[in-house]
Amino acid sequence: TVTFGLCRSPVYLRVSGAFTRAEPPAPGRRAVVQFDKLDVFSTGGRRLVSAGWLFKLQRKFAPSLANGADSASWLDATYLSPTVRLGRGNKGSVFVLRRVDDDGGPLRDSPL
């Protein structure tokens, strides 16, 4: 969950897209990312905002961010196990993802 200064209440932020293996000379564990969906949900699972169009706009006006150039978004997987993935993004972001077995969580009724 994420809390924005204007909302003051927690929301779920879901970003999705395609990952492809980066071409050499990039490290073998690097993936190039092309995001295509951005949704904000209430903690009850109601979609508040759908803004995938932002990524289309970005690709139109800044194509180097999506075509594999040095400024493209990428993710290095630094550790993988059956239940945990650690990664680092090109802007210094660190991701810790944990696989959980549950009923789909609060967004189960909101398909991608």
C-alpha positions as CSV (number, residue, x, y, z in Angstrom):
1,T,0.0,0.0,0.0
2,V,1.0,3.6,-0.6
3,T,-0.1,6.8,1.2
4,F,-0.2,10.0,-0.8
5,G,0.0,13.4,0.8
6,L,-3.3,14.5,-0.8
7,C,-5.4,11.4,0.0
8,R,-4.2,10.8,3.5
9,S,-5.5,7.3,3.3
10,P,-3.7,4.2,2.1
11,V,-4.2,3.1,-1.5
12,Y,-2.9,0.2,-3.6
13,L,-0.8,1.1,-6.6
14,R,-0.5,-1.5,-9.4
15,V,1.9,-1.0,-12.3
16,S,2.2,-3.7,-14.9
17,G,4.0,-4.2,-18.2
18,A,6.3,-6.4,-20.3
19,F,9.8,-7.5,-19.4
20,T,12.3,-8.6,-22.0
21,R,15.9,-9.7,-21.6
22,A,18.4,-6.9,-22.1
23,E,20.7,-7.2,-25.0
24,P,24.5,-7.6,-24.4
25,P,26.6,-6.0,-23.2
26,A,24.1,-5.6,-20.3
27,P,24.4,-8.1,-17.5
28,G,22.6,-11.4,-18.1
29,R,20.3,-10.8,-15.2
30,R,19.0,-7.5,-16.5
31,A,15.5,-7.0,-17.9
32,V,14.2,-4.1,-20.0
33,V,10.8,-2.9,-18.7
34,Q,8.0,-1.4,-20.8
35,F,5.2,-0.4,-18.4
36,D,1.7,-0.2,-19.9
37,K,-0.8,0.0,-17.0
38,L,-1.0,2.1,-13.9
39,D,-4.0,1.8,-11.5
40,V,-4.7,3.2,-8.1
41,F,-7.2,1.3,-5.9
42,S,-8.8,2.0,-2.5
43,T,-8.0,-0.5,0.3
44,G,-11.4,-2.0,-0.4
45,G,-10.4,-2.8,-4.0
46,R,-12.3,-0.1,-5.8
47,R,-10.4,1.4,-8.8
48,L,-9.8,5.1,-8.2
49,V,-7.6,6.0,-11.2
50,S,-6.5,4.2,-14.3
51,A,-3.7,6.1,-16.0
52,G,-2.0,3.7,-18.4
53,W,-2.2,6.4,-21.0
54,L,0.7,8.1,-19.3
55,F,3.0,5.3,-20.5
56,K,1.8,5.7,-24.1
57,L,2.4,9.4,-23.9
58,Q,5.9,8.8,-22.6
59,R,6.7,6.4,-25.5
60,K,5.4,8.9,-28.0
61,F,7.4,11.9,-26.7
62,A,10.4,10.2,-25.2
63,P,10.9,6.9,-27.2
64,S,14.4,6.4,-25.9
65,L,12.9,5.5,-22.6
66,A,11.2,2.5,-24.2
67,N,13.5,1.3,-27.0
68,G,16.4,-0.1,-25.0
69,A,18.6,3.1,-25.0
70,D,20.8,3.8,-22.0
71,S,17.9,5.8,-20.4
72,A,15.4,2.9,-20.8
73,S,13.9,1.5,-17.6
74,W,15.5,-1.7,-16.5
75,L,15.6,-4.1,-13.5
76,D,18.5,-6.2,-12.3
77,A,17.5,-9.3,-10.4
78,T,20.1,-9.6,-7.7
79,Y,18.6,-12.7,-5.9
80,L,16.0,-15.3,-6.9
81,S,14.4,-18.1,-4.9
82,P,11.1,-19.9,-5.2
83,T,9.5,-17.4,-2.8
84,V,11.7,-14.2,-2.9
85,R,13.0,-11.9,-5.6
86,L,15.3,-8.9,-4.9
87,G,15.9,-6.4,-7.6
88,R,17.4,-3.0,-8.3
89,G,16.0,-0.5,-10.9
90,N,17.9,1.9,-13.1
91,K,16.8,4.9,-10.9
92,G,18.2,3.3,-7.7
93,S,14.9,1.7,-6.6
94,V,15.1,-1.5,-4.6
95,F,12.4,-4.1,-4.9
96,V,11.7,-7.0,-2.5
97,L,9.0,-9.2,-3.8
98,R,7.6,-12.1,-1.9
99,R,5.3,-14.8,-3.4
100,V,2.4,-15.4,-1.1
101,D,-0.3,-18.0,-1.3
102,D,-3.6,-16.2,-0.6
103,D,-7.0,-15.7,-2.1
104,G,-5.7,-13.0,-4.5
105,G,-5.7,-10.2,-2.1
106,P,-7.7,-7.0,-2.2
107,L,-7.3,-6.6,-6.0
108,R,-8.6,-10.1,-6.9
109,D,-11.8,-8.8,-8.4
110,S,-9.9,-6.2,-10.5
111,P,-8.2,-8.1,-13.4
112,L,-5.2,-6.6,-15.3
